[in-house]
Amino acid sequence: MDEILDRLKAHDEWQGRYLVEYRAQRKFSATNLRFKEEATLEVRTTFRRPDTLDSEVLRAEGSKIIRERVFNKILEAENETKATLTKQQIDIGPANYSFSYLGRQDCDGRECYRLGITPKRKEKYLIEGQIWIDADDWGIVRIQGSPAKRPSFWARQTQIDRRYKRIDAMWLDDTLESISDVFIAGRCSLKIQYSYESIQTDPQYGSPGNSASLITTPAASR
């Protein structure tokens, strides 16, 4: 277990140095079946090392309530959790979680270690559930579970399934799906899909994997 966590930490630190910038287009979609409300949001997001995240809304359609109370809140939370201090408080590591070994599992053709995670504090950005770690790269492939603390009075229960995609040995966000049981409103679903337009890396830190077509180096991008 200690070796898995040490390698996970090492990969996270390497990716933090190697990834300079990315630009991605994201599509948010949310539905409330009880009131037959739905909405979509398209956003272009730019990340710059170490923790700058800028999002530009490209298109918004559907329920105004969902857009204001769901989509806008997510964008606000992303800025909050990218701050260095906050990130340290929610990182998946021994400082914030207890771990249990649940075995090995195939993850779309790649071998993964599956670990149970239990937060050491009741905070809304910490997840109680399980994670999958790639057995070769040691990056997180998937996170599944529920917030350790209810994100709001209105949300009785929330299930989250966050998946990552491998690009040049890095593991970047691919999809996020959640289902919430909301007081009065009932069952609500949310999905966020990522499509990467460009990714810039720092060649001095090398890459343990094969370069992808989206990858550029600072010299090549000028």
C-alpha positions, 0 to 999 in steps of 0.5 A: 500500500505504501509503495502505491501511495508513494508512486501516486504522489511522485506521478502527481508531482511529475505531472504538476511540473510537466504540464504547462498549459492546456485548452479544453472545450467542455460541455455541461448537461444537466437534467431534472426529471421531476420538473422536466428541466434541462440545460446545457453549457459550453465552456472553453477552459484554459489551465496554466501552471501552477494553478490558474484556471480561466473559463469562457462561456461559449453557449448556454441554453435551457433552464436558467435555474439549472444554469445559475444554481448548478453550472455557475456554482461548479465554475466558482468551486473550480476556481476555489479548489485550484488555489494551492492551499485548498488543493493541498487540503483536498489532494488524494493522499495520506494527509487527507485520506485513509486507504484500503486495498481492494485489489486489481482490476482491468480499466479499459485494457490497462491494469489498475489498483483499486483502493478504498478512500475514507476522508479524515475530515468532513469536508464537501470537497473530500470524497468517500468511495474508491479510486483506481490507479494505473499500474504503469503510470501511477496516475489516478484513472477514476474516482467514484463516491460521495462527498464527505459533507453534503454540499448544501442543505438541499442535496440529500445524497450525491454520487460522483463518478469522475474519469480521466484519460491518458495523454502522454503519460498524464491523466487528465479529466475526461468525464464527470457524472453525478446524480443527486437526490435534491430536497423537493426537486428530486433526482438530478443528473449532471455530466461534463465532457472534456475535449482537449484543443491543445496541451503544452508541456515542459520538455526538461522534465521528460515524458515516461510515455509516447507523445500525443498529437495534441502535445506541444513544447514551449519552443514549438508553440512560439 
